Amino acid sequence: MLEAIKLSKRYKGSYNGATSLDSLDLKIEPGEVFCLLGANGAGKTTTINLFLNFIERPPVRRRSRGWT
């Protein structure tokens, strides 16, 4: 399972303090196929990068495969 609760990301300093994600709630159960669709700048890549720990996560509640 992959889950995000109120996931947000705001870039400080760069991008003029732009908010890339604003309170995303997402839950993907085992075996589900999920696709992120959206316009340029909608936060799709940021969402994936946060889950993969490629960029620093804000302190939020999140779970991946049952781990918190």
Phi and psi in degrees as a GROMACS rama.xvg file:
@    title "Ramachandran Plot"
@    xaxis  label "Phi"
@    yaxis  label "Psi"
@TYPE xy
-125.059  125.905  LEU-2
-141.318  137.758  GLU-3
-128.81  136.695  ALA-4
-125.193  115.438  ILE-5
55.4218  41.9439  LYS-6
-72.4663  126.039  LEU-7
-135.889  151.901  SER-8
-144.33  123.079  LYS-9
-122.505  127.131  ARG-10
-86.1416  120.558  TYR-11
-92.1175  135.946  LYS-12
84.1503  -59.3652  GLY-13
-86.7328  160.536  SER-14
56.5556  26.8502  TYR-15
55.8233  35.2141  ASN-16
70.3268  31.0098  GLY-17
-67.7659  144.623  ALA-18
-93.7175  119.568  THR-19
-89.4948  -37.055  SER-20
-130.49  141.654  LEU-21
-132.758  96.3367  ASP-22
59.5998  52.7233  SER-23
-76.6961  126.212  LEU-24
-108.783  125.279  ASP-25
-147.64  134.241  LEU-26
-140.36  119.864  LYS-27
-119.555  118.187  ILE-28
-82.7415  156.645  GLU-29
-55.4869  136.138  PRO-30
88.4932  -12.4002  GLY-31
-79.4302  147.159  GLU-32
-106.531  129.184  VAL-33
-130.299  140.8  PHE-34
-127.169  132.776  CYS-35
-95.9735  119.915  LEU-36
-119.783  143.257  LEU-37
173.793  167.132  GLY-38
-70.0605  167.978  ALA-39
-57.0602  135.022  ASN-40
81.7904  10.2336  GLY-41
-79.8184  -13.7829  ALA-42
104.201  12.2538  GLY-43
-62.4646  -52.1021  LYS-44
-65.9729  -39.5398  THR-45
-60.4892  -42.1613  THR-46
-58.6741  -50.0611  THR-47
-62.7065  -44.8953  ILE-48
-63.0114  -34.7938  ASN-49
-65.7472  -43.0966  LEU-50
-66.7881  -31.8054  PHE-51
-89.3938  1.75858  LEU-52
62.1478  28.7798  ASN-53
-79.5213  -23.9002  PHE-54
-129.5  155.819  ILE-55
-64.2428  132.875  GLU-56
-90.4726  143.128  ARG-57
-72.9313  158.004  PRO-58
-70.4596  103.792  PRO-59
-140.9  167.798  VAL-60
-82.8864  126.4  ARG-61
-149.682  154.748  ARG-62
-140.675  144.285  ARG-63
-140.197  119.334  SER-64
58.0289  34.321  ARG-65
88.3504  -10.138  GLY-66
-85.4866  145.366  TRP-67
